[in-house]
Amino acid sequence: MSQRYRITRAFQENGNSAKTISLEECKQIFSSKADFAYTSVFTVKGSTSMSIEGDFFIWSYDEDTQIPFRHYDGDLYVSGTNKVVIPLVIEIASELEADVQEE
């Protein structure tokens, strides 16, 4: 079963007045981080390839590993199958004053 993390403000009652995470906030946070690039189309390559349109912040980890963070409907989503991403998820959630939900 696939595991993913959702970075969200949906659980906050009064703290942050902006309940959703904006694309502009994400662009600002990710632009200050090394090894990240924004793209509006993420392509998964294997025996076949598939392109997905959306707002993606691609983290280049190691030489051949790319982990996409997707901004969708006011939240950020990332796969948790590679455990190296967990500290980064916590760091980004903290910078966005948001919570992390495991799905």
HUCOR-V732535 format. One record per backbone hydrogen bond with DSSP energy under -1.0 kcal/mol. CO is the residue of the C=O (numbers start at 1). NH is the residue of the N-H. Records with the same first field share a line. If there is no record, write none. Layout:
# HUCOR-V732535
CO: NH / NH
This chain:
# HUCOR-V732535
3: 80
4: 103
5: 78
6: 101
7: 76
8: 99
9: 12
22: 26
23: 27
24: 28
25: 29
26: 30
27: 31
30: 33
35: 60
37: 58
39: 56
40: 54
42: 52
44: 50
48: 46
50: 44
52: 42
55: 71
56: 39
57: 69
58: 37
59: 67
61: 65
65: 61
67: 59
69: 57
70: 77
72: 75
74: 21
75: 72
76: 7
77: 70
78: 5
82: 85
83: 86
85: 89
86: 90
87: 91
88: 92
89: 93
90: 94
91: 95
92: 96
93: 98
94: 97
99: 8
101: 6
